[in-house]
Amino acid sequence: MSAACKLFFIDRLRVKFLQLYNANDFAPVLANNTYYRKPRMLTEHEISKDIEAKVKAFFEKHRRHEYLKGDIVIQAHEAYPGIFYLITGYVRMFTISKVGEELTMHIFKPHTYFPLSLALKSGKNPYYFEAMTDVSVFMAPKEEVFDFLKSNPEVMFSLTSRFASALEGFSTRLQHLMFGNALSKTASLLTYLTKFFGKPVPGGTMLDFPLTHEHLASWAGMTRVSISQAIGKLKKQGLIRYDKNHIVIPDIPKLAESAAV
């Protein structure tokens, strides 16, 4: 085969190669049009999965603990036993007033760790951490967790982003607690919970764990009677419905409109 024929076939193979693959993924290296594949940028989802795998691998080196629904994982006014990584289940962080009223501060979902923000400061722990469902966790000494975070800036950045998102949600919640009525407070709370704990289902978005009216009342700083009345109004308006013990929101933007103050 002549040199001209060889060049022709090589060029045809190159064209076919670039037809099979995205030409934008490749760049010329030399003047003779040889190509190499560009390093592919990871997507945000892939980066998140990589960070999650790294965090899980660290905590898996430590002891696993199991808690039943209703168990107290961390008692208030006691020293922190360590930092917990939540494998399965949901954990509620709450406080109790002097007259015995509960106020829910936060709910932790799988693949989060707690009480990291509290462990960063000195002093006693003022909060209870309760298993809302059956729970599995890993627990690591906080000094080891801090060293792990210092050695992995991408994990630290992810954690900082979570704190920022939680702070934004807390600010919205505070606004509705101060200015909203019972209906707008309840709608705001359900909108917030759907954002962080909702999963798509036929006909809407469902909260991934059952919530009693007592739970909702302690989260919104309202009485159980007020919450029950507000839930009843939202159901009549078609803004929420129940699937067994789970709340389903058919249209989140419409529910958010009821939360406006």
C-alpha positions, 0 to 999 in steps of 0.5 A, a space after each residue: 500500500 502506498 504512503 498516500 493510501 495509508 494516510 487516506 485510511 488513517 484520516 478516515 479512521 480519525 474522522 470515524 473516531 470523532 464521529 463516534 465520540 464527542 469531538 469537543 472531548 478531544 484536542 490536537 496535540 501535534 501538527 499532524 492532528 494526533 489526538 488525546 482525550 481531555 481530562 473530563 471534569 467531574 459533575 457536581 453529583 459525582 463530586 458529592 458522591 466522592 465526598 460522601 464515600 470519603 466521609 463514610 470510609 472514615 467513619 466506618 473505621 469506628 464502632 457502629 451503634 444501633 438505636 430504636 425509635 424514641 431512644 435518646 442518642 445524646 442526653 442534654 447537659 452531658 459531655 459529647 461522647 463523640 461525633 456521629 455519622 448517620 447511616 440510616 434513620 432520622 435524628 431530632 435535635 430538640 430542647 425542653 423549656 422550664 415548663 416542659 415544652 419541646 422545641 425542635 431545632 433540627 432533624 438530621 437525615 442519613 449521610 449527615 454527622 452531628 453534633 459537629 457545630 456544637 462540638 466545635 465550641 466549649 461548654 455543656 450541650 443544651 440539646 437532646 438528640 432523639 431517634 425519630 425512627 430506628 437509627 444506625 450510626 458510626 461514632 468517632 472521637 471528635 479530635 479524629 474528626 477534626 483532623 480528618 476535616 483539616 486534611 480534606 478541604 473538599 469535605 470541609 467545603 461541603 460541610 460549610 455549604 451545608 451549614 450555609 444552607 441550614 442557616 438560610 432555612 433557619 432564617 426563613 423559619 425565624 421570619 415566619 415564627 415572628 410574623 406569620 399566623 398559624 396557617 402560614 407558619 405551618 405551610 412554611 414549615 412543610 415547605 422547608 421540610 419538603 426541601 430537605 426531606 422530600 422525595 418524588 412520588 406519583 402526584 407530588 412530593 412526600 416527606 420521607 419520614 412520618 411526622 406527628 402533630 406533636 413533632 410539627 408543633 414542637 418545630 413551629 413553636 405552636 400548640 398541637 391544637 393550632 397545628 391540627 387546625 392549620 393542617 386541616 385547612 391545608 388539607 381542605 385547600 388541597 395543598 397537602 394530603 396523607 399517604 398513610 402516616 406520610 405527608 404529601 405535597 401535590 404542588 410545592 410552589 402553591 404551598 409556598 404561596 400560603 407561607 408568604 408573610 
